Amino acid sequence: MDRSLRHDQESDDFVKPPRRRLRRTAARGVLIVVAVFGAGFVWFLSQIKSEEERPTVRADGIVVLTGGSSRVADAIQLLADGYGRRLLISGVHWTNGSADISRALPDTSVLVNCCIDLDRSAVNTRSNAAETRRWARDRGLRSLIIVTSNYHMPRALVELSYAMPAVTLVAYPVIGDKWRDEPWWSSGAAARLLFSEYMKYLAACVRVHVDRFVGPSDAEPAPAEDDQSAAAAN
């Protein structure tokens, strides 16, 4: 009996150290992941502008991604100031039209009639990029000023630069009133929004890198395929 007990104890002593090492390795792995994730979030926050600045260069066109309250008005003002020849408003609700923009912004009716295009197909940032690519290709535009909210700009640039690698993109982040009034860390809603946007940004980065290695999904053709199709049609 004593010999059996000693044998069981020796077996337990043999098993426990590897288990402890495994737990320590797993704990270190979790800490590394948390540290990298946190450092990435800090870097992401550093990319978000806190003040609006006029573009330092002009472009062939201007694209505004709908969603924020003042994005469209700011984009139309850039158009009026000569920062681009045409403006695409991407992600317009199907019930809205040029007349609605003219009513909301009465001083812009001339621009609405001559120089503004509406995209009603886009439903998210990825499709914003796809529709912008088609618009820029059809119009022969090689440089674009991108107008969207400051927190949305990093993800928008990831999607747009992947969709249009040959087009020069100039960021014009719009700063909402809430961002001006109080720091994001003092507002639970703002903190949740930033965290959610960071997760979407990471997902976009991962998908873009995967697409570059294995090719895009059938639902979204590669940018080069669009360009090749257009060249073949011509």
N, C-alpha and C positions, 0 to 999 in steps of 0.2 A: 504493500500500500504506500509506504513512504517513497519507494522508488518511482511509483506512478505519479505521485504528487510532484516529486522533483522534476520528472519529465515534462509534466504539464506546465510547471513554472518556467522551465527553460524554454519551452515553446512560446509562452507568452512574452518572455524577455526578448526572444528573437523577432517577434512580430511587432512589438510596440515601437521600437526605434524607427523603422521605416514609415510607420503610420504618422509618427510625430514629424518626421522630415517632410512627409507629404503634406501635412497640415501647414507646416511652416512655409513650404514652397507655395502652396495655394494662397496663403495669407499675403506673402510678398507679391505674388502675381496680382492679387486684388488691389493692393496698395499702389502698384505700378500703374495699373489701369486707371485707378481713381486719380492719380497724380497727372497722368497724361491727359485724361479727360478734362481735369480742372485747368491745366495749363492751356489746353486748346480753347476752353471757354474764355479764359482771360485774353488770349490772342484774338479770338472772335470779337470780343468787346472792344479791343483796341482798333478794330477795323471800322467800327460804327462811328460816324462823324456826329459831333454834337452841335455843330454850327453849319449853316448853309453857306456855300461859297459859289459864286458865279464861275462857270467853266472858263478856263484860261484860253481855250481854243474854240473855234467854230467847227461844225461838222456838216456832212451832207444832209443828215436827217436827225430827227429827234423821236424817241420812243418813250411813251409813258405807260407804265404798267398800272392798271387801275387797282383800287383798293383803299387808298388813303384819301382823306377829305380834300387835301389841297394839291394833290399830285397833278391833276389835269390843269388846274389854273396856273400852276408854276410852269408846266410844260408849254402851255399856250403863250405865256409871257416870254419864255425863251424863244419861241418861234417868232413872236412879234418883234423881239429885239434883234432878230437876224442871226441867231445862233445855228439855224438849220433851214433848209429849203422846204422841207415837208415834215409833218408830224403824224406819227401813228399812235392812236389811242388803242392799246391792246387789252382785251378782256372786257369790252363794253357789253352790258346786258342786252339781250336780244330785243327788249322792249324800248330801248333808248336809241335815239338817232341824233342827227346833226341839229335838228330843231331844239332838242332838249338842251344841248350844250349852249346854243345861242341864247335860249331863255335864261339859263343859269349864269351865263357870262355874256351879257348883252353887248359888250364892247368888242367881242371877238367874232361877230357874224361874218365879217369880210374874210377873215382867215379860215373860218369853218367852211365857207363855200369854195375857197380856192386851194387850200393847202393842207387840209386835215383829212386823214383816212381813218376809218373805224374798223376794228377787228372784233367781231362777235364770236369767233370760234374758240379762242383761248379760254381755258377754265382754270389753269394753274400756271405756275412759273415755267414749267417745262414746255407747255403748249404756247405760252407767251413767246418763248425762244423760237419755237418752230414757225409760228406765224410771222414773227419779226424777220426771220431768215428769208421767208418767201417774199415778204414786202421789200426788204432791202435788195434782194436779187432782182425782182421785177423792176425796181426803180433805178437799179444801177448805183446803189449807195455803198460807199466804201468806208464811211465813218459815221458813227451814231452817238448822240448824247442820250444816255439812259437815265430816265427819271423814275424814281420809286422811293419808298420810305427808307430812312437810314438803316434801320435794322434788317430790312429785306434786301438791301443792295449786295452784300456778299454772296448770297445764294443766287440772286439774279445774274450777277456777273459770271458765276460758275456755269450756269445753264446757257447764257447767251454767248460766252466766249467759246464754249464747246460746240454750240450750234453754228457759230460764224467765226471760225478761227482766222479768216483773212480780213475781217472787218475790225477797224479800230473802234474801241468802246471808250467813251468818256463818261464817268459817273457823275450824276448830279443828285445826291441824296437829299430828300425832303425831310425836314425836321418837324414833327408834330408838336402841337401846343403842350401836350403832357410832358414831352421830353424837355421843353424849355422851362416848365414850371417847377419840376422837382426831379431829383436824381432817381434813376431807375431802381436802385436798391431800397429806396424808401417806399416803393409801391409794389405790393404783392402782384397786382395784375401785370405791371411792366416786367417784373422779374420772371413771371411765368411765360409771358410773351417772348422774352429774350431766350429763355431756356428752350422753349418749343422751336423757335427759329434756329437755334444752334443745332438741335437734333435734325431738323430738316436740311440744314446746310451740310452736316456730316453725311446724311443719306445721299444728297446730291453729289457730293465729292466722291463717295464710294461708287455710286452708279456710273459716273462719268469715267472714273479710272477703270472700272470693269469693262465698260463699253469700249474703251480704247484698246484693251487687250483681247477681248473675245468678240467684239462687234456688238452694235446696238441691237435691241429687240426688233422684231418685225413691225411692232406698232409704231416705232419711231425710226425712220430711215436715217442713215448717217448723213452728216452735212455734205460730205463729198458726193454721195449718191444724188442728192438734189442738184448739185452743181453740174454733175455729169449728165443728168437727164436734161437740164436746161440747154447744155451745150449740144447734145444730140438733137434736140428739137430745132435748134437754130441751124 
